[in-house]
């Protein structure tokens, strides 16, 4: 179980990004990209070890508590090594006291903005929930089934969580400290709504765990004109679902950019940008791509223009499958 974004922000913010060892208190960096001195990289040190056989281990402690704020202390790499190599001296009680005394020192000696810290912790908790419901860690996997084989599909579990995410984002009360981050999340919500409703229009259960686009151009009695009309509608629908999935990926990457800019500089640096995989293409190869908004779109509060405008604007994106508006009314159900 990894440390949550909120826990990370609580630990680093309340320690003022400094080593908690009173004889050190050196300013630390979250990631090696921010410094050329590896000793200045801060580390989240477990007070009671995360593993059952580590320093100061408590096998009875639940795993979620082991990675909680109360069981962590911020240290530089040097003092992290010292603390873990001398568990008799640096006991649980000793480290808990050291942490409290350091945070008290921060509040009394440094310019500590408690309101900003609370806002940042609130945003961090919201991002934890956003990335969980959006299945960010499995993004490439679940999105590929929507971009592959010409018949979009999705796991029911993911579809259910995405629907929960739409409602959850709509009901959020934001602090207003970082308007660009809040707008990016709203942009994500608007795309998610159009993407999910468009996909669901012709989706049907496939097995126990999936939803798959119905091939509604398949008709029981042969009628060439009707077949070609329905096939054209099907191809348009598939392209639109795929283009909305790409747009949702752009929106998610934009949110991640703003989380790094305003809340946590190290957010998902090790994972990198969200990418999508599609295929097989005409040459039977698969394509992996990172899709992002261009400079023109990033200047807007809401880069996504809404579905009606997106029909044509998608052709100007870095990657797209279809273009143009439909020649028929989308709401009409093709007859079998």
Secondary structure in CASP SS format (residue, H / E / C, confidence):
PFRMAT SS
TARGET T0000
AUTHOR 0000-0000-0000
METHOD secondary structure of the structure
MODEL  1
X C 1.00
X C 1.00
X C 1.00
X C 1.00
X H 1.00
X H 1.00
X H 1.00
X H 1.00
X H 1.00
X H 1.00
X H 1.00
X H 1.00
X H 1.00
X H 1.00
X C 1.00
X C 1.00
X C 1.00
X E 1.00
X C 1.00
X C 1.00
X C 1.00
X C 1.00
X C 1.00
X C 1.00
X C 1.00
X C 1.00
X E 1.00
X C 1.00
X E 1.00
X C 1.00
X C 1.00
X H 1.00
X H 1.00
X H 1.00
X C 1.00
X C 1.00
X C 1.00
X H 1.00
X H 1.00
X H 1.00
X E 1.00
X E 1.00
X E 1.00
X E 1.00
X E 1.00
X E 1.00
X C 1.00
X C 1.00
X C 1.00
X C 1.00
X C 1.00
X C 1.00
X C 1.00
X C 1.00
X C 1.00
X C 1.00
X C 1.00
X C 1.00
X C 1.00
X C 1.00
X C 1.00
X C 1.00
X H 1.00
X H 1.00
X H 1.00
X H 1.00
X C 1.00
X C 1.00
X H 1.00
X H 1.00
X H 1.00
X E 1.00
X E 1.00
X E 1.00
X E 1.00
X E 1.00
X H 1.00
X H 1.00
X H 1.00
X H 1.00
X H 1.00
X H 1.00
X H 1.00
X H 1.00
X H 1.00
X C 1.00
X C 1.00
X C 1.00
X C 1.00
X C 1.00
X C 1.00
X H 1.00
X H 1.00
X H 1.00
X H 1.00
X H 1.00
X H 1.00
X H 1.00
X H 1.00
X H 1.00
X H 1.00
X H 1.00
X H 1.00
X H 1.00
X H 1.00
X H 1.00
X H 1.00
X H 1.00
X H 1.00
X C 1.00
X C 1.00
X C 1.00
X C 1.00
X H 1.00
X H 1.00
X H 1.00
X H 1.00
X H 1.00
X H 1.00
X H 1.00
X H 1.00
X H 1.00
X H 1.00
X H 1.00
X H 1.00
X H 1.00
X H 1.00
X H 1.00
X H 1.00
X H 1.00
X H 1.00
X H 1.00
X H 1.00
X C 1.00
X C 1.00
X H 1.00
X H 1.00
X H 1.00
X H 1.00
X H 1.00
X H 1.00
X H 1.00
X H 1.00
X H 1.00
X C 1.00
X C 1.00
X C 1.00
X E 1.00
X C 1.00
X C 1.00
X C 1.00
X C 1.00
X E 1.00
X E 1.00
X E 1.00
X H 1.00
X H 1.00
X H 1.00
X H 1.00
X H 1.00
X H 1.00
X H 1.00
X H 1.00
X H 1.00
X H 1.00
X H 1.00
X H 1.00
X H 1.00
X H 1.00
X H 1.00
X C 1.00
X C 1.00
X C 1.00
X C 1.00
X C 1.00
X C 1.00
X C 1.00
X C 1.00
X H 1.00
X H 1.00
X H 1.00
X H 1.00
X H 1.00
X H 1.00
X H 1.00
X H 1.00
X H 1.00
X H 1.00
X H 1.00
X H 1.00
X H 1.00
X H 1.00
X H 1.00
X H 1.00
X H 1.00
X H 1.00
X H 1.00
X H 1.00
X H 1.00
X H 1.00
X C 1.00
X C 1.00
X E 1.00
X E 1.00
X E 1.00
X E 1.00
X C 1.00
X C 1.00
X C 1.00
X E 1.00
X E 1.00
X E 1.00
X E 1.00
X C 1.00
X C 1.00
X C 1.00
X C 1.00
X C 1.00
X C 1.00
X C 1.00
X C 1.00
X C 1.00
X C 1.00
X H 1.00
X H 1.00
X H 1.00
X H 1.00
X H 1.00
X H 1.00
X H 1.00
X H 1.00
X H 1.00
X H 1.00
X H 1.00
X H 1.00
X H 1.00
X H 1.00
X H 1.00
X H 1.00
X H 1.00
X H 1.00
X H 1.00
X H 1.00
X H 1.00
X H 1.00
X H 1.00
X H 1.00
X H 1.00
X H 1.00
X H 1.00
X H 1.00
X H 1.00
X H 1.00
X H 1.00
X H 1.00
X H 1.00
X H 1.00
X H 1.00
X H 1.00
X H 1.00
X H 1.00
X H 1.00
X C 1.00
X C 1.00
X C 1.00
X C 1.00
X C 1.00
X C 1.00
X C 1.00
X C 1.00
X C 1.00
X C 1.00
X C 1.00
X C 1.00
X C 1.00
X E 1.00
X E 1.00
X E 1.00
X E 1.00
X C 1.00
X C 1.00
X C 1.00
X C 1.00
X C 1.00
X C 1.00
X C 1.00
X E 1.00
X E 1.00
X E 1.00
X C 1.00
X C 1.00
X C 1.00
X C 1.00
X C 1.00
X H 1.00
X H 1.00
X H 1.00
X H 1.00
X C 1.00
X C 1.00
X C 1.00
X C 1.00
X C 1.00
X C 1.00
X C 1.00
X C 1.00
X H 1.00
X H 1.00
X H 1.00
X H 1.00
X H 1.00
X H 1.00
X H 1.00
X H 1.00
X H 1.00
X H 1.00
X C 1.00
X C 1.00
X C 1.00
X C 1.00
X C 1.00
X C 1.00
X C 1.00
X C 1.00
X C 1.00
X C 1.00
X C 1.00
X C 1.00
X C 1.00
X C 1.00
X C 1.00
X C 1.00
X C 1.00
X C 1.00
X C 1.00
X C 1.00
END
